[in-house]
Amino acid sequence: MILMGSKSDWEVLQETAAELERLGIGWDAHVASAHRSLARTLDLVREGEVGGVRVFICGAGMAAHLAGVVAASTARPVIGVPLAGGVGDGLDALLSTVQMPGGVPVATVAVGKAGARNAAVLTAEILALSDRQVEARLLQARVAQVEAVAEADVALRKGGKRP
């Protein structure tokens, strides 16, 4: 389940959704602010658990407490995606997401779109521990990345330009 602090966060978190789709992993997304709608957030977590959600991905900026609130209310893995926009263009969100007290972990990825994509990949890695089909798709995606780098190198060399 993808949770975001505000509707505008979807611009970044759609990268998560797109990568989950590429990896053949189902998802749904909700706006659920830890500060403005705590009860709704907790309800979504409970409903997600009952509905079979195995991993929660939370994106938020600035104070970025969404992932921590979700982690405090579930024993399922929580991945936090810090979003840019506050102090230091996301430094505040990064620190708010990663600095959790002992016993309430939030796996934290990079700020922004790269982090949003990595949240999906990390989700796939977690699910792959018990699902060989997800593992196979994940390994296939890794091979495709290697091939894309090789193709980019060939294209660069054919173009005659050197970096």
VMD Tcl script that builds the backbone (N, CA, C; Angstrom):
set m [mol new atoms 489]
animate dup $m
set s [atomselect $m all]
$s set {name element resname resid chain x y z} {
  {N N MET 1 A 0.856 -1.169 0.000}
  {CA C MET 1 A 0.000 0.000 0.000}
  {C C MET 1 A 0.903 1.234 0.000}
  {N N ILE 2 A 0.568 2.180 -0.841}
  {CA C ILE 2 A 1.277 3.452 -0.909}
  {C C ILE 2 A 0.435 4.488 -0.172}
  {N N LEU 3 A 1.036 5.117 0.829}
  {CA C LEU 3 A 0.374 6.189 1.558}
  {C C LEU 3 A 1.171 7.460 1.354}
  {N N MET 4 A 0.473 8.561 1.188}
  {CA C MET 4 A 1.155 9.843 1.012}
  {C C MET 4 A 0.501 10.894 1.872}
  {N N GLY 5 A 1.312 11.860 2.290}
  {CA C GLY 5 A 0.833 12.894 3.185}
  {C C GLY 5 A -0.112 13.888 2.543}
  {N N SER 6 A 0.043 14.117 1.239}
  {CA C SER 6 A -0.860 15.030 0.539}
  {C C SER 6 A -0.959 14.626 -0.928}
  {N N LYS 7 A -1.991 15.110 -1.582}
  {CA C LYS 7 A -2.256 14.763 -2.981}
  {C C LYS 7 A -1.081 15.121 -3.885}
  {N N SER 8 A -0.400 16.217 -3.578}
  {CA C SER 8 A 0.711 16.656 -4.427}
  {C C SER 8 A 1.890 15.673 -4.391}
  {N N ASP 9 A 1.945 14.806 -3.392}
  {CA C ASP 9 A 3.022 13.824 -3.294}
  {C C ASP 9 A 2.934 12.761 -4.386}
  {N N TRP 10 A 1.774 12.640 -5.009}
  {CA C TRP 10 A 1.589 11.630 -6.057}
  {C C TRP 10 A 2.535 11.867 -7.231}
  {N N GLU 11 A 2.906 13.107 -7.479}
  {CA C GLU 11 A 3.835 13.407 -8.579}
  {C C GLU 11 A 5.120 12.577 -8.443}
  {N N VAL 12 A 5.590 12.393 -7.232}
  {CA C VAL 12 A 6.785 11.592 -6.990}
  {C C VAL 12 A 6.430 10.118 -6.812}
  {N N LEU 13 A 5.396 9.833 -6.039}
  {CA C LEU 13 A 5.078 8.447 -5.689}
  {C C LEU 13 A 4.485 7.640 -6.838}
  {N N GLN 14 A 4.116 8.306 -7.920}
  {CA C GLN 14 A 3.683 7.519 -9.079}
  {C C GLN 14 A 4.861 6.719 -9.652}
  {N N GLU 15 A 6.090 7.139 -9.337}
  {CA C GLU 15 A 7.267 6.341 -9.704}
  {C C GLU 15 A 7.235 4.998 -8.980}
  {N N THR 16 A 6.800 5.014 -7.724}
  {CA C THR 16 A 6.665 3.776 -6.959}
  {C C THR 16 A 5.643 2.866 -7.624}
  {N N ALA 17 A 4.501 3.441 -7.935}
  {CA C ALA 17 A 3.430 2.653 -8.566}
  {C C ALA 17 A 3.879 2.073 -9.898}
  {N N ALA 18 A 4.552 2.868 -10.695}
  {CA C ALA 18 A 5.008 2.401 -12.010}
  {C C ALA 18 A 6.010 1.254 -11.871}
  {N N GLU 19 A 6.925 1.365 -10.916}
  {CA C GLU 19 A 7.916 0.296 -10.726}
  {C C GLU 19 A 7.253 -0.959 -10.175}
  {N N LEU 20 A 6.308 -0.808 -9.256}
  {CA C LEU 20 A 5.579 -1.978 -8.761}
  {C C LEU 20 A 4.854 -2.681 -9.911}
  {N N GLU 21 A 4.263 -1.903 -10.806}
  {CA C GLU 21 A 3.586 -2.497 -11.967}
  {C C GLU 21 A 4.576 -3.238 -12.859}
  {N N ARG 22 A 5.737 -2.621 -13.118}
  {CA C ARG 22 A 6.764 -3.286 -13.938}
  {C C ARG 22 A 7.187 -4.614 -13.313}
  {N N LEU 23 A 7.172 -4.674 -11.995}
  {CA C LEU 23 A 7.578 -5.894 -11.296}
  {C C LEU 23 A 6.408 -6.842 -11.032}
  {N N GLY 24 A 5.222 -6.477 -11.510}
  {CA C GLY 24 A 4.058 -7.351 -11.371}
  {C C GLY 24 A 3.518 -7.444 -9.967}
  {N N ILE 25 A 3.646 -6.356 -9.208}
  {CA C ILE 25 A 3.179 -6.331 -7.823}
  {C C ILE 25 A 1.989 -5.393 -7.713}
  {N N GLY 26 A 0.896 -5.898 -7.166}
  {CA C GLY 26 A -0.309 -5.091 -6.997}
  {C C GLY 26 A -0.115 -4.007 -5.944}
  {N N TRP 27 A -0.873 -2.939 -6.069}
  {CA C TRP 27 A -0.762 -1.824 -5.127}
  {C C TRP 27 A -2.053 -1.028 -5.131}
  {N N ASP 28 A -2.235 -0.245 -4.098}
  {CA C ASP 28 A -3.241 0.807 -4.098}
  {C C ASP 28 A -2.629 1.990 -3.357}
  {N N ALA 29 A -3.209 3.143 -3.526}
  {CA C ALA 29 A -2.642 4.363 -2.956}
  {C C ALA 29 A -3.722 5.190 -2.288}
  {N N HIS 30 A -3.315 5.874 -1.214}
  {CA C HIS 30 A -4.232 6.720 -0.459}
  {C C HIS 30 A -3.511 7.954 0.050}
  {N N VAL 31 A -4.244 9.046 0.170}
  {CA C VAL 31 A -3.756 10.233 0.868}
  {C C VAL 31 A -4.170 10.063 2.323}
  {N N ALA 32 A -3.190 10.146 3.228}
  {CA C ALA 32 A -3.463 9.938 4.644}
  {C C ALA 32 A -2.416 10.677 5.460}
  {N N SER 33 A -2.710 11.853 5.848}
  {CA C SER 33 A -1.763 12.659 6.612}
  {C C SER 33 A -1.701 12.223 8.072}
  {N N ALA 34 A -0.489 11.985 8.560}
  {CA C ALA 34 A -0.319 11.620 9.967}
  {C C ALA 34 A -0.736 12.759 10.886}
  {N N HIS 35 A -0.616 13.983 10.407}
  {CA C HIS 35 A -0.942 15.138 11.244}
  {C C HIS 35 A -2.391 15.600 11.081}
  {N N ARG 36 A -2.899 15.581 9.869}
  {CA C ARG 36 A -4.234 16.125 9.604}
  {C C ARG 36 A -5.338 15.090 9.668}
  {N N SER 37 A -4.976 13.806 9.582}
  {CA C SER 37 A -6.019 12.761 9.590}
  {C C SER 37 A -5.478 11.477 10.217}
  {N N LEU 38 A -5.070 11.567 11.453}
  {CA C LEU 38 A -4.478 10.425 12.146}
  {C C LEU 38 A -5.418 9.222 12.177}
  {N N ALA 39 A -6.662 9.423 12.549}
  {CA C ALA 39 A -7.609 8.303 12.639}
  {C C ALA 39 A -7.758 7.611 11.291}
  {N N ARG 40 A -7.841 8.404 10.214}
  {CA C ARG 40 A -7.945 7.827 8.865}
  {C C ARG 40 A -6.699 7.005 8.536}
  {N N THR 41 A -5.541 7.534 8.889}
  {CA C THR 41 A -4.286 6.828 8.630}
  {C C THR 41 A -4.278 5.481 9.340}
  {N N LEU 42 A -4.640 5.475 10.600}
  {CA C LEU 42 A -4.654 4.227 11.368}
  {C C LEU 42 A -5.684 3.247 10.825}
  {N N ASP 43 A -6.833 3.763 10.387}
  {CA C ASP 43 A -7.851 2.900 9.769}
  {C C ASP 43 A -7.315 2.260 8.488}
  {N N LEU 44 A -6.617 3.040 7.674}
  {CA C LEU 44 A -6.056 2.503 6.426}
  {C C LEU 44 A -5.032 1.410 6.705}
  {N N VAL 45 A -4.227 1.583 7.728}
  {CA C VAL 45 A -3.252 0.556 8.097}
  {C C VAL 45 A -3.976 -0.719 8.525}
  {N N ARG 46 A -4.966 -0.597 9.395}
  {CA C ARG 46 A -5.719 -1.779 9.845}
  {C C ARG 46 A -6.416 -2.468 8.668}
  {N N GLU 47 A -7.056 -1.680 7.807}
  {CA C GLU 47 A -7.725 -2.247 6.637}
  {C C GLU 47 A -6.717 -2.919 5.707}
  {N N GLY 48 A -5.564 -2.303 5.559}
  {CA C GLY 48 A -4.520 -2.888 4.721}
  {C C GLY 48 A -4.043 -4.223 5.261}
  {N N GLU 49 A -3.833 -4.300 6.557}
  {CA C GLU 49 A -3.402 -5.564 7.160}
  {C C GLU 49 A -4.444 -6.660 6.925}
  {N N VAL 50 A -5.704 -6.326 7.176}
  {CA C VAL 50 A -6.783 -7.301 6.969}
  {C C VAL 50 A -6.867 -7.706 5.495}
  {N N GLY 51 A -6.611 -6.749 4.612}
  {CA C GLY 51 A -6.676 -7.010 3.174}
  {C C GLY 51 A -5.441 -7.680 2.601}
  {N N GLY 52 A -4.440 -7.941 3.429}
  {CA C GLY 52 A -3.275 -8.678 2.956}
  {C C GLY 52 A -2.071 -7.843 2.558}
  {N N VAL 53 A -2.062 -6.563 2.869}
  {CA C VAL 53 A -0.897 -5.744 2.556}
  {C C VAL 53 A 0.305 -6.307 3.303}
  {N N ARG 54 A 1.392 -6.527 2.579}
  {CA C ARG 54 A 2.605 -7.104 3.184}
  {C C ARG 54 A 3.645 -6.039 3.508}
  {N N VAL 55 A 3.615 -4.916 2.742}
  {CA C VAL 55 A 4.582 -3.830 2.922}
  {C C VAL 55 A 3.850 -2.503 2.737}
  {N N PHE 56 A 4.143 -1.553 3.605}
  {CA C PHE 56 A 3.596 -0.202 3.479}
  {C C PHE 56 A 4.704 0.729 2.984}
  {N N ILE 57 A 4.392 1.518 1.976}
  {CA C ILE 57 A 5.313 2.530 1.463}
  {C C ILE 57 A 4.685 3.878 1.770}
  {N N CYS 58 A 5.430 4.727 2.484}
  {CA C CYS 58 A 4.899 6.017 2.909}
  {C C CYS 58 A 5.780 7.144 2.397}
  {N N GLY 59 A 5.176 8.080 1.691}
  {CA C GLY 59 A 5.906 9.240 1.213}
  {C C GLY 59 A 5.382 10.490 1.864}
  {N N ALA 60 A 6.293 11.302 2.397}
  {CA C ALA 60 A 5.892 12.560 3.026}
  {C C ALA 60 A 7.079 13.504 3.035}
  {N N GLY 61 A 6.769 14.774 3.085}
  {CA C GLY 61 A 7.804 15.789 3.135}
  {C C GLY 61 A 7.774 16.540 4.452}
  {N N MET 62 A 8.699 17.440 4.585}
  {CA C MET 62 A 8.846 18.314 5.751}
  {C C MET 62 A 8.965 17.501 7.039}
  {N N ALA 63 A 8.008 17.580 7.966}
  {CA C ALA 63 A 8.111 16.840 9.224}
  {C C ALA 63 A 8.098 15.333 8.981}
  {N N ALA 64 A 7.451 14.890 7.921}
  {CA C ALA 64 A 7.498 13.505 7.426}
  {C C ALA 64 A 7.286 12.448 8.507}
  {N N HIS 65 A 6.232 12.569 9.264}
  {CA C HIS 65 A 5.961 11.608 10.323}
  {C C HIS 65 A 5.102 10.431 9.872}
  {N N LEU 66 A 4.615 10.455 8.646}
  {CA C LEU 66 A 3.692 9.412 8.189}
  {C C LEU 66 A 4.293 8.015 8.323}
  {N N ALA 67 A 5.492 7.808 7.831}
  {CA C ALA 67 A 6.092 6.469 7.894}
  {C C ALA 67 A 6.264 6.018 9.342}
  {N N GLY 68 A 6.666 6.916 10.221}
  {CA C GLY 68 A 6.846 6.567 11.625}
  {C C GLY 68 A 5.543 6.202 12.303}
  {N N VAL 69 A 4.489 6.934 12.005}
  {CA C VAL 69 A 3.177 6.626 12.573}
  {C C VAL 69 A 2.703 5.262 12.081}
  {N N VAL 70 A 2.892 4.996 10.803}
  {CA C VAL 70 A 2.492 3.699 10.261}
  {C C VAL 70 A 3.323 2.591 10.900}
  {N N ALA 71 A 4.639 2.797 11.017}
  {CA C ALA 71 A 5.506 1.782 11.616}
  {C C ALA 71 A 5.114 1.504 13.068}
  {N N ALA 72 A 4.660 2.521 13.770}
  {CA C ALA 72 A 4.254 2.349 15.162}
  {C C ALA 72 A 2.949 1.576 15.291}
  {N N SER 73 A 2.202 1.471 14.196}
  {CA C SER 73 A 0.881 0.847 14.281}
  {C C SER 73 A 0.774 -0.478 13.513}
  {N N THR 74 A 1.908 -1.004 13.030}
  {CA C THR 74 A 1.881 -2.291 12.337}
  {C C THR 74 A 3.200 -3.015 12.567}
  {N N ALA 75 A 3.149 -4.337 12.448}
  {CA C ALA 75 A 4.371 -5.133 12.502}
  {C C ALA 75 A 4.875 -5.456 11.098}
  {N N ARG 76 A 4.178 -4.959 10.080}
  {CA C ARG 76 A 4.605 -5.164 8.691}
  {C C ARG 76 A 5.733 -4.191 8.350}
  {N N PRO 77 A 6.580 -4.528 7.377}
  {CA C PRO 77 A 7.645 -3.612 6.985}
  {C C PRO 77 A 7.079 -2.292 6.459}
  {N N VAL 78 A 7.750 -1.212 6.817}
  {CA C VAL 78 A 7.382 0.125 6.362}
  {C C VAL 78 A 8.608 0.736 5.687}
  {N N ILE 79 A 8.392 1.254 4.486}
  {CA C ILE 79 A 9.449 1.927 3.742}
  {C C ILE 79 A 9.062 3.391 3.621}
  {N N GLY 80 A 9.951 4.268 4.039}
  {CA C GLY 80 A 9.697 5.700 3.973}
  {C C GLY 80 A 10.393 6.332 2.786}
  {N N VAL 81 A 9.646 7.140 2.054}
  {CA C VAL 81 A 10.190 7.913 0.938}
  {C C VAL 81 A 10.146 9.384 1.337}
  {N N PRO 82 A 11.282 9.961 1.705}
  {CA C PRO 82 A 11.293 11.387 2.041}
  {C C PRO 82 A 11.101 12.218 0.773}
  {N N LEU 83 A 10.325 13.278 0.888}
  {CA C LEU 83 A 10.031 14.108 -0.278}
  {C C LEU 83 A 10.626 15.502 -0.108}
  {N N ALA 84 A 11.081 16.046 -1.201}
  {CA C ALA 84 A 11.685 17.379 -1.203}
  {C C ALA 84 A 10.618 18.439 -0.940}
  {N N GLY 85 A 11.076 19.626 -0.590}
  {CA C GLY 85 A 10.145 20.730 -0.447}
  {C C GLY 85 A 10.317 21.531 0.816}
  {N N GLY 86 A 10.938 20.977 1.806}
  {CA C GLY 86 A 11.126 21.696 3.059}
  {C C GLY 86 A 12.553 22.195 3.180}
  {N N VAL 87 A 13.078 22.136 4.374}
  {CA C VAL 87 A 14.434 22.595 4.661}
  {C C VAL 87 A 15.439 21.737 3.905}
  {N N GLY 88 A 16.378 22.407 3.244}
  {CA C GLY 88 A 17.421 21.671 2.536}
  {C C GLY 88 A 16.893 20.815 1.413}
  {N N ASP 89 A 15.771 21.194 0.839}
  {CA C ASP 89 A 15.152 20.474 -0.274}
  {C C ASP 89 A 14.933 18.993 0.023}
  {N N GLY 90 A 14.491 18.705 1.239}
  {CA C GLY 90 A 14.155 17.341 1.620}
  {C C GLY 90 A 15.003 16.786 2.743}
  {N N LEU 91 A 16.029 17.528 3.179}
  {CA C LEU 91 A 16.857 17.058 4.279}
  {C C LEU 91 A 16.024 16.867 5.550}
  {N N ASP 92 A 15.095 17.789 5.792}
  {CA C ASP 92 A 14.227 17.655 6.966}
  {C C ASP 92 A 13.395 16.381 6.889}
  {N N ALA 93 A 12.845 16.076 5.724}
  {CA C ALA 93 A 12.039 14.865 5.553}
  {C C ALA 93 A 12.901 13.617 5.694}
  {N N LEU 94 A 14.102 13.661 5.156}
  {CA C LEU 94 A 15.015 12.520 5.275}
  {C C LEU 94 A 15.313 12.230 6.742}
  {N N LEU 95 A 15.673 13.257 7.487}
  {CA C LEU 95 A 15.997 13.049 8.899}
  {C C LEU 95 A 14.777 12.607 9.702}
  {N N SER 96 A 13.612 13.171 9.404}
  {CA C SER 96 A 12.386 12.775 10.114}
  {C C SER 96 A 12.027 11.320 9.831}
  {N N THR 97 A 12.329 10.855 8.644}
  {CA C THR 97 A 11.970 9.488 8.253}
  {C C THR 97 A 12.973 8.471 8.788}
  {N N VAL 98 A 14.233 8.794 8.726}
  {CA C VAL 98 A 15.270 7.822 9.085}
  {C C VAL 98 A 15.548 7.769 10.588}
  {N N GLN 99 A 15.303 8.840 11.318}
  {CA C GLN 99 A 15.661 8.902 12.736}
  {C C GLN 99 A 14.539 8.370 13.623}
  {N N MET 100 A 14.295 7.084 13.533}
  {CA C MET 100 A 13.259 6.441 14.336}
  {C C MET 100 A 13.881 5.848 15.598}
  {N N PRO 101 A 13.107 5.789 16.691}
  {CA C PRO 101 A 13.634 5.189 17.914}
  {C C PRO 101 A 13.804 3.678 17.758}
  {N N GLY 102 A 14.700 3.122 18.542}
  {CA C GLY 102 A 14.918 1.681 18.512}
  {C C GLY 102 A 13.623 0.916 18.725}
  {N N GLY 103 A 13.409 -0.094 17.915}
  {CA C GLY 103 A 12.220 -0.929 18.037}
  {C C GLY 103 A 11.089 -0.539 17.104}
  {N N VAL 104 A 11.216 0.597 16.425}
  {CA C VAL 104 A 10.182 1.046 15.475}
  {C C VAL 104 A 10.892 1.456 14.172}
  {N N PRO 105 A 11.392 0.471 13.413}
  {CA C PRO 105 A 12.169 0.814 12.227}
  {C C PRO 105 A 11.326 1.275 11.042}
  {N N VAL 106 A 11.920 2.166 10.281}
  {CA C VAL 106 A 11.397 2.547 8.971}
  {C C VAL 106 A 12.570 2.421 8.003}
  {N N ALA 107 A 12.454 1.540 7.040}
  {CA C ALA 107 A 13.475 1.451 6.001}
  {C C ALA 107 A 13.350 2.719 5.165}
  {N N THR 108 A 14.427 3.467 5.038}
  {CA C THR 108 A 14.357 4.766 4.390}
  {C C THR 108 A 15.190 4.766 3.120}
  {N N VAL 109 A 14.610 5.275 2.056}
  {CA C VAL 109 A 15.293 5.355 0.766}
  {C C VAL 109 A 15.628 6.818 0.464}
  {N N ALA 110 A 16.177 7.070 -0.695}
  {CA C ALA 110 A 16.603 8.412 -1.080}
  {C C ALA 110 A 15.430 9.377 -1.182}
  {N N VAL 111 A 15.738 10.653 -1.103}
  {CA C VAL 111 A 14.746 11.710 -1.280}
  {C C VAL 111 A 14.310 11.737 -2.749}
  {N N GLY 112 A 13.013 11.823 -2.982}
  {CA C GLY 112 A 12.494 12.076 -4.324}
  {C C GLY 112 A 12.231 10.850 -5.180}
  {N N LYS 113 A 12.289 11.062 -6.504}
  {CA C LYS 113 A 11.876 10.024 -7.458}
  {C C LYS 113 A 12.748 8.777 -7.415}
  {N N ALA 114 A 14.061 8.933 -7.229}
  {CA C ALA 114 A 14.919 7.745 -7.131}
  {C C ALA 114 A 14.513 6.925 -5.909}
  {N N GLY 115 A 14.235 7.601 -4.809}
  {CA C GLY 115 A 13.792 6.901 -3.611}
  {C C GLY 115 A 12.440 6.237 -3.810}
  {N N ALA 116 A 11.550 6.918 -4.529}
  {CA C ALA 116 A 10.223 6.350 -4.799}
  {C C ALA 116 A 10.350 5.055 -5.598}
  {N N ARG 117 A 11.222 5.067 -6.575}
  {CA C ARG 117 A 11.436 3.852 -7.370}
  {C C ARG 117 A 12.095 2.773 -6.503}
  {N N ASN 118 A 13.093 3.159 -5.715}
  {CA C ASN 118 A 13.777 2.182 -4.857}
  {C C ASN 118 A 12.854 1.591 -3.804}
  {N N ALA 119 A 11.856 2.338 -3.363}
  {CA C ALA 119 A 10.886 1.786 -2.412}
  {C C ALA 119 A 10.157 0.598 -3.037}
  {N N ALA 120 A 9.837 0.702 -4.308}
  {CA C ALA 120 A 9.186 -0.406 -5.000}
  {C C ALA 120 A 10.130 -1.595 -5.146}
  {N N VAL 121 A 11.378 -1.324 -5.474}
  {CA C VAL 121 A 12.354 -2.411 -5.619}
  {C C VAL 121 A 12.596 -3.089 -4.275}
  {N N LEU 122 A 12.718 -2.304 -3.219}
  {CA C LEU 122 A 12.897 -2.886 -1.887}
  {C C LEU 122 A 11.677 -3.713 -1.489}
  {N N THR 123 A 10.500 -3.237 -1.828}
  {CA C THR 123 A 9.281 -4.020 -1.589}
  {C C THR 123 A 9.369 -5.361 -2.303}
  {N N ALA 124 A 9.797 -5.340 -3.558}
  {CA C ALA 124 A 9.932 -6.581 -4.327}
  {C C ALA 124 A 10.954 -7.506 -3.676}
  {N N GLU 125 A 12.052 -6.956 -3.173}
  {CA C GLU 125 A 13.060 -7.784 -2.513}
  {C C GLU 125 A 12.491 -8.441 -1.261}
  {N N ILE 126 A 11.695 -7.711 -0.508}
  {CA C ILE 126 A 11.062 -8.277 0.693}
  {C C ILE 126 A 10.090 -9.390 0.301}
  {N N LEU 127 A 9.257 -9.121 -0.685}
  {CA C LEU 127 A 8.269 -10.121 -1.113}
  {C C LEU 127 A 8.935 -11.335 -1.752}
  {N N ALA 128 A 10.074 -11.108 -2.409}
  {CA C ALA 128 A 10.786 -12.198 -3.083}
  {C C ALA 128 A 11.308 -13.246 -2.099}
  {N N LEU 129 A 11.434 -12.886 -0.848}
  {CA C LEU 129 A 11.883 -13.856 0.149}
  {C C LEU 129 A 10.933 -15.044 0.268}
  {N N SER 130 A 9.662 -14.810 -0.055}
  {CA C SER 130 A 8.680 -15.894 0.051}
  {C C SER 130 A 7.887 -16.109 -1.238}
  {N N ASP 131 A 8.315 -15.478 -2.319}
  {CA C ASP 131 A 7.583 -15.594 -3.587}
  {C C ASP 131 A 8.593 -15.693 -4.732}
  {N N ARG 132 A 8.772 -16.899 -5.237}
  {CA C ARG 132 A 9.770 -17.132 -6.294}
  {C C ARG 132 A 9.428 -16.403 -7.592}
  {N N GLN 133 A 8.159 -16.171 -7.858}
  {CA C GLN 133 A 7.775 -15.452 -9.071}
  {C C GLN 133 A 8.216 -13.989 -8.989}
  {N N VAL 134 A 8.032 -13.370 -7.838}
  {CA C VAL 134 A 8.498 -11.999 -7.652}
  {C C VAL 134 A 10.022 -11.967 -7.761}
  {N N GLU 135 A 10.676 -12.960 -7.171}
  {CA C GLU 135 A 12.141 -13.021 -7.256}
  {C C GLU 135 A 12.600 -13.111 -8.713}
  {N N ALA 136 A 11.926 -13.928 -9.507}
  {CA C ALA 136 A 12.296 -14.076 -10.916}
  {C C ALA 136 A 12.111 -12.763 -11.672}
  {N N ARG 137 A 10.999 -12.068 -11.409}
  {CA C ARG 137 A 10.769 -10.775 -12.082}
  {C C ARG 137 A 11.798 -9.733 -11.653}
  {N N LEU 138 A 12.164 -9.770 -10.398}
  {CA C LEU 138 A 13.169 -8.846 -9.891}
  {C C LEU 138 A 14.522 -9.112 -10.546}
  {N N LEU 139 A 14.903 -10.362 -10.638}
  {CA C LEU 139 A 16.169 -10.711 -11.290}
  {C C LEU 139 A 16.147 -10.341 -12.774}
  {N N GLN 140 A 15.005 -10.522 -13.405}
  {CA C GLN 140 A 14.844 -10.142 -14.813}
  {C C GLN 140 A 15.014 -8.627 -14.979}
  {N N ALA 141 A 14.479 -7.854 -14.037}
  {CA C ALA 141 A 14.622 -6.400 -14.087}
  {C C ALA 141 A 16.079 -5.987 -13.917}
  {N N ARG 142 A 16.809 -6.693 -13.079}
  {CA C ARG 142 A 18.236 -6.401 -12.887}
  {C C ARG 142 A 19.019 -6.663 -14.177}
  {N N VAL 143 A 18.704 -7.763 -14.855}
  {CA C VAL 143 A 19.361 -8.068 -16.128}
  {C C VAL 143 A 19.059 -6.970 -17.141}
  {N N ALA 144 A 17.816 -6.507 -17.170}
  {CA C ALA 144 A 17.434 -5.434 -18.097}
  {C C ALA 144 A 18.220 -4.155 -17.816}
  {N N GLN 145 A 18.504 -3.873 -16.554}
  {CA C GLN 145 A 19.306 -2.692 -16.220}
  {C C GLN 145 A 20.722 -2.825 -16.770}
  {N N VAL 146 A 21.308 -3.989 -16.620}
  {CA C VAL 146 A 22.659 -4.228 -17.133}
  {C C VAL 146 A 22.671 -4.053 -18.645}
  {N N GLU 147 A 21.673 -4.617 -19.309}
  {CA C GLU 147 A 21.585 -4.499 -20.767}
  {C C GLU 147 A 21.404 -3.054 -21.206}
  {N N ALA 148 A 20.619 -2.281 -20.459}
  {CA C ALA 148 A 20.390 -0.877 -20.806}
  {C C ALA 148 A 21.682 -0.066 -20.711}
  {N N VAL 149 A 22.517 -0.360 -19.722}
  {CA C VAL 149 A 23.800 0.339 -19.601}
  {C C VAL 149 A 24.695 -0.008 -20.784}
  {N N ALA 150 A 24.746 -1.272 -21.144}
  {CA C ALA 150 A 25.567 -1.698 -22.281}
  {C C ALA 150 A 25.076 -1.046 -23.577}
  {N N GLU 151 A 23.768 -0.989 -23.767}
  {CA C GLU 151 A 23.205 -0.355 -24.959}
  {C C GLU 151 A 23.524 1.133 -24.993}
  {N N ALA 152 A 23.475 1.796 -23.853}
  {CA C ALA 152 A 23.798 3.219 -23.799}
  {C C ALA 152 A 25.260 3.452 -24.158}
  {N N ASP 153 A 26.137 2.551 -23.729}
  {CA C ASP 153 A 27.556 2.663 -24.051}
  {C C ASP 153 A 27.780 2.509 -25.551}
  {N N VAL 154 A 27.122 1.518 -26.146}
  {CA C VAL 154 A 27.247 1.314 -27.597}
  {C C VAL 154 A 26.752 2.542 -28.344}
  {N N ALA 155 A 25.613 3.080 -27.939}
  {CA C ALA 155 A 25.064 4.260 -28.603}
  {C C ALA 155 A 26.003 5.451 -28.473}
  {N N LEU 156 A 26.622 5.628 -27.338}
  {CA C LEU 156 A 27.563 6.719 -27.123}
  {C C LEU 156 A 28.769 6.564 -28.041}
  {N N ARG 157 A 29.302 5.374 -28.131}
  {CA C ARG 157 A 30.490 5.144 -28.951}
  {C C ARG 157 A 30.179 5.281 -30.436}
  {N N LYS 158 A 28.993 4.881 -30.865}
  {CA C LYS 158 A 28.608 5.019 -32.267}
  {C C LYS 158 A 28.426 6.475 -32.637}
  {N N GLY 159 A 28.023 7.259 -31.677}
  {CA C GLY 159 A 27.801 8.677 -31.932}
  {C C GLY 159 A 29.096 9.476 -32.055}
  {N N GLY 160 A 30.208 8.848 -31.689}
  {CA C GLY 160 A 31.494 9.496 -31.849}
  {C C GLY 160 A 31.845 10.475 -30.759}
  {N N LYS 161 A 30.965 10.676 -29.811}
  {CA C LYS 161 A 31.246 11.632 -28.726}
  {C C LYS 161 A 31.763 10.870 -27.517}
  {N N ARG 162 A 32.724 11.474 -26.877}
  {CA C ARG 162 A 33.276 10.879 -25.661}
  {C C ARG 162 A 32.862 11.722 -24.468}
  {N N PRO 163 A 32.575 11.047 -23.338}
  {CA C PRO 163 A 32.176 11.823 -22.142}
  {C C PRO 163 A 33.332 12.637 -21.586}
}
mol reanalyze $m
mol bondsrecalc $m
mol representation Tube
mol addrep $m
